């Protein structure tokens, strides 16, 4: 266990000092449809399969900082900030799930290259699935990490999560909730609040990755209209998940191989919802992380990377080869 000396205020113990393993790659920017999109290239072998990482609601490309170093020796790894999140500001353009799926499509076709293996967490998992269903030619494989899925009587989120999203669905109440949090919590506290909600044990997140999240929270504190952009994304997410039949049809339209990973202590998307999705798609590979929450890539990066690489070597071999050819092209 590392010392707390030099750790940002209100951070739990984490891994040892920064080192080079979790050093953040240089920021890069792409103009996509008039929007300035932030992304990073974690590197990897030129002949390795191409992985594009997509974060969830309220997240950023930093959500992949712990797992990317474990994937990069084998894979070429890129990650982007969706519109309204991370360092990609929303501006006057929409930040809905649908708008961000279109943004991902442009990123794949204009920046990363296709076909690619798309790895998505939470809302990013839904966006990745939508991309794979609508544009088969761009996606050679999907890794869905605790993806946003419809709830049911047997798959209900934590009561506090359900309460918050109920407020998000009503714009004045959602704005009041977010404004109250912004006034009552420092950026450091807000960053840790999110990690405590999403992780079963935030102490498992490497210390340097925690620092990066706190630094981004400080930067985003001065961004304009972040609450409105978050609420637009949250309401669109709720709308899509409420359309159960349409969601099932969308998942049924995926032709690429799929790896579904889920933490069994996820408070936002219960593991029961993932079990239902896996049962409805028996060709998918399904793995459960015991004692892990909503973001296994942060809380259990070795477990996450191990299953991704094993899937690429076995069931995802076809996806791996096609994505490798895309990288060489």
NORRAKA-V976313 format. One record per backbone hydrogen bond with DSSP energy under -1.0 kcal/mol. NH is the residue of the N-H (numbers start at 1). CO is the residue of the C=O. If there is no record, write none. Layout:
# NORRAKA-V976313
NH,CO ; NH,CO
This chain:
# NORRAKA-V976313
2,14 ; 7,4 ; 11,8 ; 23,20 ; 28,39 ; 30,37 ; 32,35 ; 35,32 ; 37,30 ; 39,28 ; 40,79 ; 42,77 ; 48,45 ; 51,76 ; 52,117 ; 53,78 ; 54,119 ; 59,56 ; 63,60 ; 64,61 ; 65,62 ; 68,64 ; 70,67 ; 71,67 ; 72,68 ; 74,71 ; 75,71 ; 76,49 ; 77,43 ; 78,51 ; 79,40 ; 80,53 ; 81,38 ; 84,88 ; 85,82 ; 88,85 ; 93,90 ; 100,96 ; 101,97 ; 102,98 ; 103,99 ; 104,100 ; 105,101 ; 106,102 ; 107,103 ; 108,104 ; 109,105 ; 110,106 ; 111,107 ; 112,107 ; 113,108 ; 116,138 ; 117,50 ; 118,141 ; 119,52 ; 120,143 ; 121,54 ; 122,145 ; 124,121 ; 126,122 ; 127,123 ; 128,124 ; 129,125 ; 130,126 ; 131,127 ; 132,128 ; 133,129 ; 134,130 ; 135,131 ; 138,135 ; 140,116 ; 142,257 ; 143,118 ; 144,259 ; 145,120 ; 146,261 ; 148,122 ; 152,155 ; 158,267 ; 162,158 ; 163,159 ; 164,160 ; 165,161 ; 166,162 ; 167,163 ; 168,164 ; 169,165 ; 170,167 ; 174,170 ; 175,171 ; 176,172 ; 177,173 ; 178,174 ; 179,175 ; 180,176 ; 181,177 ; 182,178 ; 183,179 ; 184,180 ; 185,181 ; 190,186 ; 191,187 ; 192,188 ; 193,189 ; 194,190 ; 195,191 ; 196,192 ; 197,193 ; 198,194 ; 199,195 ; 204,201 ; 205,202 ; 210,206 ; 211,207 ; 212,208 ; 213,209 ; 214,210 ; 215,211 ; 216,212 ; 217,213 ; 218,214 ; 219,215 ; 220,216 ; 221,217 ; 222,219 ; 223,220 ; 229,225 ; 230,226 ; 231,227 ; 232,228 ; 233,229 ; 234,230 ; 235,231 ; 236,232 ; 237,233 ; 238,234 ; 239,235 ; 240,236 ; 241,237 ; 242,238 ; 244,242 ; 247,243 ; 248,244 ; 249,245 ; 250,246 ; 251,247 ; 252,248 ; 253,249 ; 254,251 ; 259,142 ; 260,285 ; 261,144 ; 262,287 ; 264,289 ; 265,292 ; 266,263 ; 273,270 ; 275,271 ; 276,272 ; 277,273 ; 278,274 ; 279,275 ; 280,276 ; 284,281 ; 285,258 ; 287,260 ; 289,262 ; 292,289 ; 294,198 ; 298,295 ; 299,295 ; 300,296 ; 304,300 ; 305,301 ; 306,302 ; 307,303 ; 308,304 ; 309,305 ; 310,306 ; 311,307 ; 312,308 ; 313,309 ; 314,310 ; 316,311 ; 317,314 ; 320,316 ; 321,317 ; 322,318 ; 323,319 ; 324,320 ; 325,321 ; 326,322 ; 327,323 ; 328,324 ; 329,325
